[in-house]
Amino acid sequence: MSVGCRICPRECGADRNNSVGLCGGGKAARIAKTVDPFFYEEPCLGDLAAVFFGGCSLRCSYCQNIAISRGQKGEEYSVDMLTALFDRITSNNRAIDLVTPTHYLEQIENAVNACNVRPRIIYNTSGYETEDAVARAAKFTDVFLTDFKYGKESTAARLSAAPDYPTVAAKALESMRELTPDIYETGDDGDKILKRGLVVRHLVLPGETDNSIAALDMIKQAIGTDVIISLMSQFTPNGVGEPKQRLKKIEYKLVCEHARKLGFTKGYYQEFDSASSKYTPDFGQ
């Protein structure tokens, strides 16, 4: 790791050879859990195994994976260990779903380059990325699975202490779209699999309909509507931060209607009863 880490937009400047950054990441990649197989992502991504990295640069108040995004939970992996894990997943004919990977981008780059067979990589990110990090990740990423959380600076500031999120995420989204045009392949069961490309996800938060509408407007402005979007209703209060209430059905309906009005036709809507703990893996105590 280089001294003075600036891999994410926080640019905390930490010496991660000897300490940790604001993200909680140090010199070695820290993995909190591997789930193989993993069934909870969008079907167009095909067969997956998920690798959940510990720590996070965004640290949302409502984080569904708060058990691993804070503190030092997980096991440290050397590059050799990370390479072996990637090779094992690839040998099972599954893509590797890297969940919150960017603060370990350097370690992942080295591991992917050392793999026996090039792995298929899903880069599962909060969307709070520098353009440089996106360019680096694009060299080994098949599909960017990115959140676009906020369209309003005030909401981003209140819930993630990142008022610059809308601007930063829009630029990152433009880069992802430019670097990874959609390429589909028909699977053995006849379903279309996104072999390369972009999926944009947005979690609708209770009491934040205006933010969701603004986020959809920004996505359209940045990259148009010819993109797979996934509007999620699965918000579950984490018992620690805001929001503490449940999403209302009318809130989710309004956001979905706005997406249709804007012209988004490709993607996914969730059943409203998706708000449950089944979308949060058990990371232990």
Contacts in CASP RR format, 6 or more apart in sequence:
PFRMAT RR
TARGET T0000
AUTHOR 0000-0000-0000
METHOD contacts of the structure
MODEL  1
MSVGCRICPRECGADRNNSVGLCGGGKAARIAKTVDPFFYEEPCLGDLAA
VFFGGCSLRCSYCQNIAISRGQKGEEYSVDMLTALFDRITSNNRAIDLVT
PTHYLEQIENAVNACNVRPRIIYNTSGYETEDAVARAAKFTDVFLTDFKY
GKESTAARLSAAPDYPTVAAKALESMRELTPDIYETGDDGDKILKRGLVV
RHLVLPGETDNSIAALDMIKQAIGTDVIISLMSQFTPNGVGEPKQRLKKI
EYKLVCEHARKLGFTKGYYQEFDSASSKYTPDFGQ
1 16 0 8 1.000
1 17 0 8 1.000
1 26 0 8 1.000
1 27 0 8 1.000
1 106 0 8 1.000
2 106 0 8 1.000
3 15 0 8 1.000
3 17 0 8 1.000
4 13 0 8 1.000
4 14 0 8 1.000
4 15 0 8 1.000
4 16 0 8 1.000
5 12 0 8 1.000
5 13 0 8 1.000
5 14 0 8 1.000
5 15 0 8 1.000
5 16 0 8 1.000
5 21 0 8 1.000
6 12 0 8 1.000
6 13 0 8 1.000
6 130 0 8 1.000
7 102 0 8 1.000
7 103 0 8 1.000
7 105 0 8 1.000
7 106 0 8 1.000
7 130 0 8 1.000
7 133 0 8 1.000
8 23 0 8 1.000
8 57 0 8 1.000
8 102 0 8 1.000
8 103 0 8 1.000
8 128 0 8 1.000
8 129 0 8 1.000
8 130 0 8 1.000
8 133 0 8 1.000
9 57 0 8 1.000
9 128 0 8 1.000
9 129 0 8 1.000
9 130 0 8 1.000
9 162 0 8 1.000
9 164 0 8 1.000
9 168 0 8 1.000
10 22 0 8 1.000
10 23 0 8 1.000
10 57 0 8 1.000
12 21 0 8 1.000
12 22 0 8 1.000
12 23 0 8 1.000
13 21 0 8 1.000
14 20 0 8 1.000
14 21 0 8 1.000
14 22 0 8 1.000
14 26 0 8 1.000
16 25 0 8 1.000
16 26 0 8 1.000
16 27 0 8 1.000
17 26 0 8 1.000
17 27 0 8 1.000
19 26 0 8 1.000
20 26 0 8 1.000
20 72 0 8 1.000
21 103 0 8 1.000
22 57 0 8 1.000
22 59 0 8 1.000
23 55 0 8 1.000
23 56 0 8 1.000
23 57 0 8 1.000
23 59 0 8 1.000
23 103 0 8 1.000
24 54 0 8 1.000
24 55 0 8 1.000
24 56 0 8 1.000
24 71 0 8 1.000
24 72 0 8 1.000
24 103 0 8 1.000
25 54 0 8 1.000
25 55 0 8 1.000
25 103 0 8 1.000
25 104 0 8 1.000
28 76 0 8 1.000
28 77 0 8 1.000
28 78 0 8 1.000
28 107 0 8 1.000
29 53 0 8 1.000
29 76 0 8 1.000
29 77 0 8 1.000
29 79 0 8 1.000
29 82 0 8 1.000
29 104 0 8 1.000
29 107 0 8 1.000
29 108 0 8 1.000
29 111 0 8 1.000
30 53 0 8 1.000
30 54 0 8 1.000
30 55 0 8 1.000
30 72 0 8 1.000
30 73 0 8 1.000
30 74 0 8 1.000
30 75 0 8 1.000
30 76 0 8 1.000
30 77 0 8 1.000
30 104 0 8 1.000
31 51 0 8 1.000
31 52 0 8 1.000
31 53 0 8 1.000
31 54 0 8 1.000
31 74 0 8 1.000
31 75 0 8 1.000
31 77 0 8 1.000
31 82 0 8 1.000
31 85 0 8 1.000
32 52 0 8 1.000
32 53 0 8 1.000
32 54 0 8 1.000
32 67 0 8 1.000
32 68 0 8 1.000
32 73 0 8 1.000
32 74 0 8 1.000
32 75 0 8 1.000
32 283 0 8 1.000
33 50 0 8 1.000
33 52 0 8 1.000
33 68 0 8 1.000
33 74 0 8 1.000
33 281 0 8 1.000
33 283 0 8 1.000
34 49 0 8 1.000
34 50 0 8 1.000
34 51 0 8 1.000
34 52 0 8 1.000
34 85 0 8 1.000
35 49 0 8 1.000
35 50 0 8 1.000
35 52 0 8 1.000
35 281 0 8 1.000
36 49 0 8 1.000
36 50 0 8 1.000
36 89 0 8 1.000
36 92 0 8 1.000
36 94 0 8 1.000
37 47 0 8 1.000
37 48 0 8 1.000
37 49 0 8 1.000
37 92 0 8 1.000
37 94 0 8 1.000
38 48 0 8 1.000
38 49 0 8 1.000
38 50 0 8 1.000
38 97 0 8 1.000
39 48 0 8 1.000
40 278 0 8 1.000
40 279 0 8 1.000
41 48 0 8 1.000
41 50 0 8 1.000
41 97 0 8 1.000
41 122 0 8 1.000
41 124 0 8 1.000
41 145 0 8 1.000
42 145 0 8 1.000
42 199 0 8 1.000
42 201 0 8 1.000
42 228 0 8 1.000
42 230 0 8 1.000
42 267 0 8 1.000
42 268 0 8 1.000
43 191 0 8 1.000
43 268 0 8 1.000
44 191 0 8 1.000
44 192 0 8 1.000
44 193 0 8 1.000
44 194 0 8 1.000
44 199 0 8 1.000
44 228 0 8 1.000
44 267 0 8 1.000
45 95 0 8 1.000
45 97 0 8 1.000
45 122 0 8 1.000
45 143 0 8 1.000
45 145 0 8 1.000
45 193 0 8 1.000
45 194 0 8 1.000
45 199 0 8 1.000
46 95 0 8 1.000
46 193 0 8 1.000
47 93 0 8 1.000
47 94 0 8 1.000
47 95 0 8 1.000
48 94 0 8 1.000
48 95 0 8 1.000
48 96 0 8 1.000
48 97 0 8 1.000
48 122 0 8 1.000
49 89 0 8 1.000
49 92 0 8 1.000
49 94 0 8 1.000
49 95 0 8 1.000
49 96 0 8 1.000
49 97 0 8 1.000
50 97 0 8 1.000
50 99 0 8 1.000
50 124 0 8 1.000
50 281 0 8 1.000
51 85 0 8 1.000
51 89 0 8 1.000
51 96 0 8 1.000
51 97 0 8 1.000
51 98 0 8 1.000
51 99 0 8 1.000
51 101 0 8 1.000
52 65 0 8 1.000
52 68 0 8 1.000
52 99 0 8 1.000
52 100 0 8 1.000
52 281 0 8 1.000
52 283 0 8 1.000
53 68 0 8 1.000
53 98 0 8 1.000
53 99 0 8 1.000
53 100 0 8 1.000
53 101 0 8 1.000
53 103 0 8 1.000
53 104 0 8 1.000
54 68 0 8 1.000
54 69 0 8 1.000
54 73 0 8 1.000
54 74 0 8 1.000
54 100 0 8 1.000
55 68 0 8 1.000
55 69 0 8 1.000
55 70 0 8 1.000
55 71 0 8 1.000
55 100 0 8 1.000
55 103 0 8 1.000
56 63 0 8 1.000
56 69 0 8 1.000
56 100 0 8 1.000
56 103 0 8 1.000
56 126 0 8 1.000
57 102 0 8 1.000
57 103 0 8 1.000
57 126 0 8 1.000
57 128 0 8 1.000
58 126 0 8 1.000
58 128 0 8 1.000
58 160 0 8 1.000
58 162 0 8 1.000
58 165 0 8 1.000
59 69 0 8 1.000
59 70 0 8 1.000
59 160 0 8 1.000
59 161 0 8 1.000
60 69 0 8 1.000
60 126 0 8 1.000
60 149 0 8 1.000
60 159 0 8 1.000
60 160 0 8 1.000
61 158 0 8 1.000
61 159 0 8 1.000
61 160 0 8 1.000
61 240 0 8 1.000
61 241 0 8 1.000
61 242 0 8 1.000
62 159 0 8 1.000
62 205 0 8 1.000
62 235 0 8 1.000
62 237 0 8 1.000
62 238 0 8 1.000
62 241 0 8 1.000
62 242 0 8 1.000
62 243 0 8 1.000
63 69 0 8 1.000
63 70 0 8 1.000
63 238 0 8 1.000
64 234 0 8 1.000
64 235 0 8 1.000
64 236 0 8 1.000
64 238 0 8 1.000
64 279 0 8 1.000
64 280 0 8 1.000
65 99 0 8 1.000
65 100 0 8 1.000
65 280 0 8 1.000
65 281 0 8 1.000
65 283 0 8 1.000
66 238 0 8 1.000
66 240 0 8 1.000
67 73 0 8 1.000
67 283 0 8 1.000
67 284 0 8 1.000
68 74 0 8 1.000
68 283 0 8 1.000
69 100 0 8 1.000
73 283 0 8 1.000
77 85 0 8 1.000
77 107 0 8 1.000
79 107 0 8 1.000
79 110 0 8 1.000
79 111 0 8 1.000
79 114 0 8 1.000
80 114 0 8 1.000
82 107 0 8 1.000
82 108 0 8 1.000
82 110 0 8 1.000
82 111 0 8 1.000
83 111 0 8 1.000
83 112 0 8 1.000
83 114 0 8 1.000
83 115 0 8 1.000
86 96 0 8 1.000
86 111 0 8 1.000
86 112 0 8 1.000
86 115 0 8 1.000
86 119 0 8 1.000
87 115 0 8 1.000
87 116 0 8 1.000
87 117 0 8 1.000
87 119 0 8 1.000
89 96 0 8 1.000
89 119 0 8 1.000
90 96 0 8 1.000
90 115 0 8 1.000
90 116 0 8 1.000
90 117 0 8 1.000
90 119 0 8 1.000
90 120 0 8 1.000
91 117 0 8 1.000
95 119 0 8 1.000
95 120 0 8 1.000
95 121 0 8 1.000
95 122 0 8 1.000
95 142 0 8 1.000
95 143 0 8 1.000
96 119 0 8 1.000
96 120 0 8 1.000
96 121 0 8 1.000
96 122 0 8 1.000
97 122 0 8 1.000
97 124 0 8 1.000
97 145 0 8 1.000
98 108 0 8 1.000
98 121 0 8 1.000
98 122 0 8 1.000
98 123 0 8 1.000
98 124 0 8 1.000
99 124 0 8 1.000
100 124 0 8 1.000
100 125 0 8 1.000
100 126 0 8 1.000
101 108 0 8 1.000
101 123 0 8 1.000
101 124 0 8 1.000
101 125 0 8 1.000
101 137 0 8 1.000
102 125 0 8 1.000
102 129 0 8 1.000
102 133 0 8 1.000
102 137 0 8 1.000
105 133 0 8 1.000
105 136 0 8 1.000
105 137 0 8 1.000
108 140 0 8 1.000
109 136 0 8 1.000
109 139 0 8 1.000
109 140 0 8 1.000
112 118 0 8 1.000
112 119 0 8 1.000
112 121 0 8 1.000
112 140 0 8 1.000
113 140 0 8 1.000
120 142 0 8 1.000
120 195 0 8 1.000
121 140 0 8 1.000
121 141 0 8 1.000
121 142 0 8 1.000
121 143 0 8 1.000
122 141 0 8 1.000
122 142 0 8 1.000
122 143 0 8 1.000
122 145 0 8 1.000
123 137 0 8 1.000
123 141 0 8 1.000
123 143 0 8 1.000
123 144 0 8 1.000
123 145 0 8 1.000
123 146 0 8 1.000
124 145 0 8 1.000
124 146 0 8 1.000
125 144 0 8 1.000
125 145 0 8 1.000
125 146 0 8 1.000
125 147 0 8 1.000
126 146 0 8 1.000
126 147 0 8 1.000
126 149 0 8 1.000
127 146 0 8 1.000
127 147 0 8 1.000
127 148 0 8 1.000
127 149 0 8 1.000
127 169 0 8 1.000
127 172 0 8 1.000
127 173 0 8 1.000
128 160 0 8 1.000
128 162 0 8 1.000
128 165 0 8 1.000
128 168 0 8 1.000
128 169 0 8 1.000
128 172 0 8 1.000
129 137 0 8 1.000
129 146 0 8 1.000
129 168 0 8 1.000
129 169 0 8 1.000
129 172 0 8 1.000
130 168 0 8 1.000
130 172 0 8 1.000
131 171 0 8 1.000
131 172 0 8 1.000
131 175 0 8 1.000
133 172 0 8 1.000
134 144 0 8 1.000
134 172 0 8 1.000
134 175 0 8 1.000
134 176 0 8 1.000
134 179 0 8 1.000
135 175 0 8 1.000
135 179 0 8 1.000
137 144 0 8 1.000
138 144 0 8 1.000
138 175 0 8 1.000
138 176 0 8 1.000
138 179 0 8 1.000
138 180 0 8 1.000
141 180 0 8 1.000
142 180 0 8 1.000
142 195 0 8 1.000
142 196 0 8 1.000
142 197 0 8 1.000
143 180 0 8 1.000
143 194 0 8 1.000
143 195 0 8 1.000
143 196 0 8 1.000
143 197 0 8 1.000
143 198 0 8 1.000
143 199 0 8 1.000
144 176 0 8 1.000
144 180 0 8 1.000
144 197 0 8 1.000
144 198 0 8 1.000
144 199 0 8 1.000
145 199 0 8 1.000
145 201 0 8 1.000
146 172 0 8 1.000
146 173 0 8 1.000
146 176 0 8 1.000
146 198 0 8 1.000
146 199 0 8 1.000
146 200 0 8 1.000
146 201 0 8 1.000
147 200 0 8 1.000
147 201 0 8 1.000
147 202 0 8 1.000
147 203 0 8 1.000
148 169 0 8 1.000
148 173 0 8 1.000
148 200 0 8 1.000
148 201 0 8 1.000
148 202 0 8 1.000
148 215 0 8 1.000
148 218 0 8 1.000
148 219 0 8 1.000
149 156 0 8 1.000
149 160 0 8 1.000
149 165 0 8 1.000
149 169 0 8 1.000
149 202 0 8 1.000
149 203 0 8 1.000
149 215 0 8 1.000
150 156 0 8 1.000
150 159 0 8 1.000
150 160 0 8 1.000
150 162 0 8 1.000
150 165 0 8 1.000
150 166 0 8 1.000
150 169 0 8 1.000
150 211 0 8 1.000
150 214 0 8 1.000
150 215 0 8 1.000
151 165 0 8 1.000
151 166 0 8 1.000
151 211 0 8 1.000
151 214 0 8 1.000
151 215 0 8 1.000
151 217 0 8 1.000
151 218 0 8 1.000
152 166 0 8 1.000
152 210 0 8 1.000
152 211 0 8 1.000
152 214 0 8 1.000
152 215 0 8 1.000
153 163 0 8 1.000
153 164 0 8 1.000
153 165 0 8 1.000
153 166 0 8 1.000
154 163 0 8 1.000
155 205 0 8 1.000
155 208 0 8 1.000
155 211 0 8 1.000
156 162 0 8 1.000
156 163 0 8 1.000
156 164 0 8 1.000
156 165 0 8 1.000
156 166 0 8 1.000
157 163 0 8 1.000
158 242 0 8 1.000
159 205 0 8 1.000
159 242 0 8 1.000
159 243 0 8 1.000
162 168 0 8 1.000
166 214 0 8 1.000
166 215 0 8 1.000
166 218 0 8 1.000
170 218 0 8 1.000
170 221 0 8 1.000
170 222 0 8 1.000
173 200 0 8 1.000
173 219 0 8 1.000
173 222 0 8 1.000
173 223 0 8 1.000
174 222 0 8 1.000
174 223 0 8 1.000
176 198 0 8 1.000
177 198 0 8 1.000
177 222 0 8 1.000
177 223 0 8 1.000
177 227 0 8 1.000
180 196 0 8 1.000
180 197 0 8 1.000
180 198 0 8 1.000
181 196 0 8 1.000
181 197 0 8 1.000
182 194 0 8 1.000
182 196 0 8 1.000
182 197 0 8 1.000
182 198 0 8 1.000
182 228 0 8 1.000
183 194 0 8 1.000
183 195 0 8 1.000
183 196 0 8 1.000
183 197 0 8 1.000
184 192 0 8 1.000
184 193 0 8 1.000
184 194 0 8 1.000
184 195 0 8 1.000
185 192 0 8 1.000
185 193 0 8 1.000
185 195 0 8 1.000
186 192 0 8 1.000
186 193 0 8 1.000
187 193 0 8 1.000
194 228 0 8 1.000
198 223 0 8 1.000
198 227 0 8 1.000
198 228 0 8 1.000
199 227 0 8 1.000
199 228 0 8 1.000
199 229 0 8 1.000
199 230 0 8 1.000
199 267 0 8 1.000
200 219 0 8 1.000
200 227 0 8 1.000
200 228 0 8 1.000
200 229 0 8 1.000
200 230 0 8 1.000
201 229 0 8 1.000
201 230 0 8 1.000
201 231 0 8 1.000
201 232 0 8 1.000
202 212 0 8 1.000
202 215 0 8 1.000
202 216 0 8 1.000
202 219 0 8 1.000
202 229 0 8 1.000
202 230 0 8 1.000
202 231 0 8 1.000
202 232 0 8 1.000
202 255 0 8 1.000
203 232 0 8 1.000
203 234 0 8 1.000
203 235 0 8 1.000
204 212 0 8 1.000
204 231 0 8 1.000
204 232 0 8 1.000
204 233 0 8 1.000
204 235 0 8 1.000
204 247 0 8 1.000
204 251 0 8 1.000
204 252 0 8 1.000
204 255 0 8 1.000
205 211 0 8 1.000
205 212 0 8 1.000
205 235 0 8 1.000
205 243 0 8 1.000
205 247 0 8 1.000
206 235 0 8 1.000
206 243 0 8 1.000
206 245 0 8 1.000
206 246 0 8 1.000
206 247 0 8 1.000
206 248 0 8 1.000
206 251 0 8 1.000
207 243 0 8 1.000
207 245 0 8 1.000
207 248 0 8 1.000
207 251 0 8 1.000
208 243 0 8 1.000
209 251 0 8 1.000
209 254 0 8 1.000
209 255 0 8 1.000
212 255 0 8 1.000
212 258 0 8 1.000
213 254 0 8 1.000
213 255 0 8 1.000
213 258 0 8 1.000
216 229 0 8 1.000
216 255 0 8 1.000
216 258 0 8 1.000
216 259 0 8 1.000
216 262 0 8 1.000
216 264 0 8 1.000
217 262 0 8 1.000
219 227 0 8 1.000
219 229 0 8 1.000
220 262 0 8 1.000
220 263 0 8 1.000
220 264 0 8 1.000
225 262 0 8 1.000
225 263 0 8 1.000
225 264 0 8 1.000
225 265 0 8 1.000
226 266 0 8 1.000
227 264 0 8 1.000
227 266 0 8 1.000
228 266 0 8 1.000
228 267 0 8 1.000
228 268 0 8 1.000
229 259 0 8 1.000
229 264 0 8 1.000
229 266 0 8 1.000
229 267 0 8 1.000
229 268 0 8 1.000
230 267 0 8 1.000
230 268 0 8 1.000
231 252 0 8 1.000
231 255 0 8 1.000
231 256 0 8 1.000
231 259 0 8 1.000
231 268 0 8 1.000
231 269 0 8 1.000
231 270 0 8 1.000
232 270 0 8 1.000
232 274 0 8 1.000
233 247 0 8 1.000
233 252 0 8 1.000
233 269 0 8 1.000
233 270 0 8 1.000
233 271 0 8 1.000
233 272 0 8 1.000
233 274 0 8 1.000
233 275 0 8 1.000
234 270 0 8 1.000
234 274 0 8 1.000
234 275 0 8 1.000
234 276 0 8 1.000
234 279 0 8 1.000
235 243 0 8 1.000
235 246 0 8 1.000
235 247 0 8 1.000
235 275 0 8 1.000
236 275 0 8 1.000
236 276 0 8 1.000
236 277 0 8 1.000
236 279 0 8 1.000
236 280 0 8 1.000
237 243 0 8 1.000
237 244 0 8 1.000
237 245 0 8 1.000
237 246 0 8 1.000
246 275 0 8 1.000
247 275 0 8 1.000
249 272 0 8 1.000
252 272 0 8 1.000
256 269 0 8 1.000
END
